[in-house]
């Protein structure tokens, strides 16, 4: 009976057709497990600790004159519902009037500390060097690194990080995304940042942290000096991934998934072209990843890309009934993926995100591949 059934399948679809269908099912299994089990840990994750209100130092770098930071971001930080904190701003804008404005705020707010660094024509002050100055200036052990372009989404931002620090963690990975704006570039950026964060948040929850975001990154001051600070002060990139890989491990790392701990951000100008150029630049640091980090950052994209290729090839080469079955498998995956990501989206406090995801889902593996190829074919020294 089995031999007859096997002979029928081979005669109808060939050995290669059967292998292709089995490969499709295996890849679907990997995808369903990733989204329904592995990523499902994110919306369930909680930092179960009683907050003691341990002091926190927020460190930000101001590279350019930014009036919006003065009038929009600073009030959102100072209105935080948290007993003891300070904001350390490293001013490298080099504008006398802007520095004077910061000084006036510092004189009237004891929680505000400004460290001014004079610009030099011969020496460019990197973000790493500026953050290093800010961390040395900070008074408290618990540090949150952030940027001029990000701001707290709620007045309980510090409370969420304080609770995470109270678990005993030395590294706290928070979530951040750019704010909603009209336009295709904004939608692409937000979905890409969100799905990337899903991968590294899930990896951290599973005990394999490999990156975070400089817009919302917590660490212990002692740990920073213990590892010698940033070892790549001559490079433009690396704080979010290479430095995190150096300081973070299964025992000392936690994540903040509460929507109260989210940091919003202003999208940069330049549209899609500039953003894609920045994505290529960011990818250069991946050649320094260890094996575990490379696997965590790439496996899901590879499996997804192979699944879509298998769907296309199966639909083209095999009979029409197999094409309909293949389309059914694709719909099953899409329903599971959308359901899983929608739960994560709500947990992280995201809105207006999922409408464009099916299109992004199809093209992401291939545009990620193009970014890798661009990095290989055109090595850049800009990030150094």
C-alpha positions as CSV (number, residue, x, y, z in Angstrom):
1,X,0.0,0.0,0.0
2,X,2.7,2.4,1.0
3,X,4.8,1.4,-2.0
4,X,1.9,2.0,-4.3
5,X,1.2,5.4,-2.7
6,X,4.9,6.4,-3.0
7,X,5.0,5.3,-6.6
8,X,2.0,7.5,-7.4
9,X,3.5,10.5,-5.7
10,X,6.8,10.1,-7.6
11,X,5.1,9.6,-10.9
12,X,2.8,12.6,-10.3
13,X,5.3,15.1,-8.8
14,X,8.8,13.6,-9.2
15,X,11.3,13.1,-6.4
16,X,12.4,16.7,-6.6
17,X,8.9,17.9,-6.3
18,X,8.3,15.8,-3.2
19,X,11.6,17.1,-1.7
20,X,10.5,20.7,-2.4
21,X,7.1,20.2,-0.7
22,X,8.8,18.6,2.3
23,X,11.3,21.5,2.5
24,X,8.4,23.9,2.4
25,X,6.6,22.2,5.3
26,X,9.8,22.1,7.3
27,X,10.5,25.8,6.8
28,X,6.9,26.6,7.7
29,X,7.4,24.6,10.9
30,X,10.4,26.7,11.8
31,X,8.5,29.9,11.1
32,X,5.5,28.9,13.1
33,X,7.7,27.9,16.1
34,X,9.5,31.2,15.9
35,X,6.5,33.4,15.9
36,X,4.0,31.3,18.0
37,X,6.5,30.2,20.7
38,X,9.8,32.1,20.7
39,X,8.5,35.6,19.9
40,X,5.4,35.0,22.1
41,X,7.6,35.4,25.1
42,X,7.9,39.2,24.5
43,X,4.3,40.2,25.4
44,X,4.4,37.9,28.4
45,X,7.7,39.1,29.8
46,X,7.6,41.1,33.1
47,X,10.3,42.5,35.4
48,X,8.8,41.2,38.7
49,X,10.6,43.4,41.2
50,X,9.5,45.9,43.8
51,X,10.8,49.3,42.7
52,X,13.0,51.0,45.3
53,X,13.4,54.2,43.4
54,X,17.1,53.8,43.0
55,X,18.7,57.0,41.5
56,X,19.1,57.1,37.8
57,X,21.3,59.3,35.6
58,X,20.0,59.9,32.0
59,X,22.9,60.7,29.6
60,X,22.2,62.4,26.2
61,X,24.4,63.9,23.6
62,X,23.5,67.1,21.8
63,X,25.5,67.3,18.5
64,X,23.5,70.1,16.9
65,X,21.4,73.1,17.9
66,X,18.1,71.6,18.7
67,X,15.3,74.0,19.9
68,X,12.8,71.2,19.9
69,X,14.9,69.3,22.5
70,X,14.7,72.3,24.8
71,X,11.0,72.9,24.5
72,X,9.5,69.4,23.9
73,X,11.9,66.7,25.1
74,X,13.3,68.3,28.3
75,X,9.8,68.9,29.9
76,X,8.9,65.2,29.2
77,X,12.0,64.1,31.0
78,X,11.6,66.5,34.0
79,X,8.0,65.5,34.5
80,X,8.9,61.9,35.1
81,X,7.1,60.2,38.0
82,X,10.3,59.1,39.7
83,X,11.8,60.2,43.0
84,X,15.5,60.7,42.2
85,X,17.1,61.2,38.8
86,X,19.3,63.6,36.9
87,X,19.7,64.5,33.2
88,X,23.3,64.8,32.0
89,X,23.6,66.5,28.6
90,X,26.9,66.6,26.7
91,X,26.8,69.7,24.6
92,X,29.0,69.4,21.5
93,X,26.9,71.7,19.3
94,X,29.5,74.5,19.5
95,X,26.8,77.2,19.4
96,X,27.2,80.0,22.0
97,X,23.6,81.0,22.1
98,X,22.4,77.4,22.4
99,X,24.9,76.7,25.2
100,X,23.7,79.8,27.0
101,X,20.1,78.5,26.9
102,X,21.2,75.2,28.4
103,X,23.2,77.0,31.1
104,X,20.1,79.0,32.1
105,X,18.1,75.8,32.5
106,X,20.9,74.2,34.5
107,X,21.0,77.2,36.9
108,X,17.3,76.8,37.7
109,X,17.0,73.0,37.7
110,X,19.2,71.0,40.1
111,X,18.4,67.8,38.1
112,X,19.9,69.2,35.0
113,X,23.7,68.9,34.4
114,X,25.4,70.2,31.2
115,X,28.9,69.2,30.2
116,X,30.2,71.4,27.4
117,X,32.9,70.3,25.0
118,X,34.4,72.8,22.6
119,X,34.5,71.8,19.0
120,X,37.8,71.6,17.2
121,X,38.5,71.8,13.5
122,X,41.2,69.1,13.7
123,X,39.4,66.7,16.1
124,X,35.9,65.3,15.6
125,X,34.1,64.5,18.8
126,X,32.4,61.1,18.3
127,X,29.3,60.1,20.0
128,X,31.3,57.5,21.9
129,X,33.6,60.1,23.3
130,X,30.7,62.3,24.2
131,X,28.8,59.5,26.0
132,X,32.0,58.6,27.8
133,X,32.2,62.2,29.1
134,X,28.5,62.1,30.1
135,X,28.9,58.8,32.0
136,X,31.9,60.1,33.9
137,X,30.0,63.2,34.8
138,X,26.9,61.2,36.0
139,X,26.5,60.9,39.8
140,X,24.4,57.8,39.9
141,X,25.2,54.1,39.3
142,X,22.2,53.4,37.1
143,X,22.7,55.0,33.7
144,X,20.3,55.3,30.8
145,X,21.8,56.3,27.4
146,X,19.6,58.2,25.0
147,X,19.8,60.7,22.2
148,X,18.6,64.2,21.3
149,X,16.1,62.6,18.8
150,X,14.4,60.4,21.3
151,X,12.0,61.2,24.2
152,X,10.0,59.4,26.8
153,X,6.6,58.1,25.5
154,X,5.1,58.4,29.0
155,X,5.9,59.9,32.4
156,X,6.6,56.4,33.7
157,X,9.6,55.8,31.5
158,X,12.1,56.1,34.3
159,X,9.9,54.0,36.7
160,X,9.9,51.2,34.1
161,X,13.7,51.3,34.0
162,X,14.0,51.6,37.7
163,X,12.0,48.5,38.2
164,X,14.3,46.7,35.7
165,X,17.4,47.8,37.5
166,X,15.9,46.6,40.8
167,X,15.9,43.0,39.5
168,X,19.7,43.2,39.9
169,X,20.3,43.6,36.1
170,X,23.4,45.4,35.0
171,X,22.2,45.8,31.4
172,X,18.6,46.9,30.6
173,X,17.5,46.9,26.9
174,X,14.6,49.2,26.2
175,X,12.5,49.6,23.0
176,X,12.5,52.7,20.8
177,X,11.0,53.6,17.5
178,X,10.4,56.7,15.4
179,X,7.1,58.5,15.7
180,X,4.4,58.1,13.2
181,X,4.5,60.4,10.2
182,X,2.9,60.3,6.8
183,X,4.8,58.8,3.9
184,X,6.2,55.5,2.7
185,X,9.7,56.1,4.2
186,X,8.2,56.5,7.7
187,X,6.2,53.3,7.4
188,X,9.2,51.4,6.1
189,X,11.5,52.7,8.9
190,X,8.9,52.0,11.7
191,X,8.2,48.4,10.5
192,X,11.9,47.6,10.0
193,X,12.9,49.0,13.5
194,X,10.0,47.1,15.1
195,X,10.7,43.7,13.5
196,X,14.5,44.1,14.2
197,X,13.6,44.9,17.9
198,X,11.4,41.8,18.0
199,X,14.5,39.7,17.1
200,X,16.9,41.2,19.6
201,X,14.4,41.5,22.4
202,X,13.4,37.8,21.9
203,X,17.1,36.8,21.9
204,X,17.7,38.7,25.1
205,X,14.7,37.1,26.8
206,X,16.1,33.7,25.7
207,X,19.4,34.5,27.3
208,X,21.3,35.5,24.2
209,X,21.5,39.3,24.1
210,X,23.3,40.7,21.2
211,X,22.1,44.3,20.6
212,X,19.9,47.1,21.9
213,X,19.2,50.7,20.9
214,X,21.2,53.7,21.8
215,X,17.9,55.7,22.1
216,X,16.9,53.6,25.2
217,X,19.8,51.7,26.7
218,X,20.4,51.1,30.5
219,X,23.6,49.9,32.1
220,X,25.5,50.1,35.4
221,X,28.2,52.7,35.7
222,X,30.5,50.2,37.3
223,X,30.1,47.7,34.5
224,X,31.0,50.4,31.9
225,X,34.3,51.2,33.6
226,X,34.9,47.5,34.4
227,X,35.1,46.7,30.7
228,X,37.1,49.8,29.9
229,X,34.3,51.8,28.4
230,X,33.8,51.9,24.6
231,X,36.7,50.1,23.0
232,X,35.9,51.5,19.5
233,X,36.1,55.2,20.1
234,X,37.5,55.7,16.5
235,X,34.4,54.1,15.0
236,X,31.1,55.7,14.1
237,X,29.0,52.6,15.0
238,X,29.0,49.8,17.5
239,X,27.4,51.0,20.7
240,X,24.1,49.3,20.0
241,X,25.6,45.9,19.1
242,X,29.4,45.4,19.6
243,X,29.4,47.1,23.0
244,X,26.2,45.4,24.1
245,X,27.7,42.0,23.1
246,X,30.7,42.8,25.3
247,X,28.8,43.7,28.4
248,X,25.5,41.7,28.2
249,X,25.0,38.1,29.1
250,X,22.2,35.8,30.2
251,X,22.7,36.5,33.9
252,X,23.1,40.3,33.9
253,X,20.6,41.4,31.3
254,X,16.9,42.2,31.3
255,X,14.5,44.0,28.9
256,X,11.8,46.6,29.3
257,X,8.8,45.6,27.2
258,X,6.2,47.7,29.0
259,X,4.7,50.5,26.8
260,X,5.5,52.9,29.7
261,X,9.2,52.3,29.1
262,X,9.1,53.0,25.4
263,X,11.1,55.9,23.9
264,X,9.7,57.7,20.9
265,X,11.8,59.5,18.3
266,X,11.9,62.0,15.5
267,X,12.5,60.5,12.1
268,X,15.4,62.0,10.3
269,X,15.1,63.9,7.0
270,X,16.3,62.6,3.7
271,X,13.6,60.1,3.0
272,X,14.0,56.5,2.0
273,X,17.4,56.9,0.2
274,X,19.2,58.4,3.2
275,X,17.7,55.9,5.6
276,X,18.7,52.9,3.4
277,X,22.2,54.4,3.2
278,X,22.3,54.6,7.0
279,X,21.1,50.9,7.1
280,X,24.0,49.9,4.9
281,X,26.4,51.8,7.2
282,X,25.0,50.1,10.3
283,X,25.5,46.7,8.7
284,X,29.3,47.1,8.6
285,X,29.6,46.3,12.3
286,X,28.0,42.8,11.7
287,X,31.3,41.5,10.4
288,X,32.6,41.8,13.9
289,X,29.8,39.8,15.5
290,X,30.5,36.6,17.3
291,X,29.0,33.4,16.0
292,X,26.0,33.4,18.4
293,X,25.1,37.0,17.5
294,X,25.4,36.4,13.8
295,X,23.0,33.4,14.1
296,X,20.5,35.4,16.2
297,X,20.5,38.3,13.9
298,X,20.3,36.4,10.6
299,X,18.5,33.1,11.1
300,X,15.0,34.4,10.9
301,X,15.6,36.4,7.7
302,X,17.3,33.4,6.1
303,X,14.5,31.0,7.0
304,X,11.9,33.5,5.9
305,X,13.6,34.2,2.5
306,X,14.0,30.4,1.9
307,X,10.3,29.9,2.7
308,X,9.2,32.5,0.1
309,X,11.6,31.1,-2.5
310,X,10.2,27.6,-1.9
311,X,6.6,29.0,-2.2
312,X,7.4,30.6,-5.5
313,X,9.3,27.7,-7.0
314,X,6.6,25.2,-5.8
315,X,3.8,27.2,-7.3
316,X,5.6,27.6,-10.6
317,X,7.0,24.1,-11.1
318,X,4.3,21.8,-9.6
319,X,0.7,21.2,-10.6
320,X,-2.1,23.6,-9.9
321,X,-3.5,21.7,-6.9
322,X,-0.1,22.0,-5.2
323,X,-0.1,25.7,-6.0
324,X,-3.4,26.1,-4.1
325,X,-2.0,24.0,-1.2
326,X,1.2,26.2,-1.2
327,X,-0.9,29.3,-1.0
328,X,-2.8,27.9,1.9
329,X,0.5,27.3,3.8
330,X,1.5,30.9,3.1
331,X,-1.9,32.1,4.5
332,X,-1.4,30.0,7.6
333,X,2.0,31.5,8.2
334,X,0.7,35.0,7.5
335,X,-2.2,34.6,10.0
336,X,0.2,33.3,12.7
337,X,2.8,36.0,12.1
338,X,0.2,38.8,12.1
339,X,-1.4,37.5,15.3
340,X,2.0,37.2,17.1
341,X,3.3,40.5,16.0
342,X,0.0,42.3,16.8
343,X,0.3,41.1,20.4
344,X,3.9,42.3,20.6
345,X,2.9,45.6,19.0
346,X,0.3,46.3,21.7
347,X,2.7,45.3,24.4
348,X,5.4,47.7,23.2
349,X,2.9,50.5,22.7
350,X,3.0,50.7,18.9
351,X,0.1,51.9,16.7
352,X,-0.5,52.2,13.0
353,X,2.0,49.6,12.1
354,X,0.6,46.3,10.8
355,X,-1.3,47.5,7.6
356,X,1.9,47.5,5.5
357,X,3.5,44.5,7.1
358,X,2.5,41.8,4.5
359,X,4.3,43.8,1.8
360,X,7.3,44.4,4.1
361,X,7.3,40.8,5.0
362,X,7.8,39.7,1.4
363,X,10.5,42.1,0.5
364,X,12.5,42.3,3.8
365,X,14.7,39.2,3.2
366,X,15.7,40.4,-0.2
367,X,16.4,44.0,0.7
368,X,18.4,42.8,3.7
369,X,20.4,40.6,1.3
370,X,21.0,43.7,-1.0
371,X,22.3,45.6,2.1
372,X,24.7,42.7,2.8
373,X,25.9,42.6,-0.8
374,X,26.3,46.4,-0.8
375,X,28.5,46.1,2.3
376,X,30.6,43.4,0.8
377,X,31.0,45.1,-2.6
378,X,31.7,48.6,-1.3
379,X,33.6,48.5,2.0
380,X,33.3,51.8,3.8
381,X,35.5,53.6,6.2
382,X,32.9,56.1,7.1
383,X,31.9,54.2,10.2
384,X,35.4,54.3,11.5
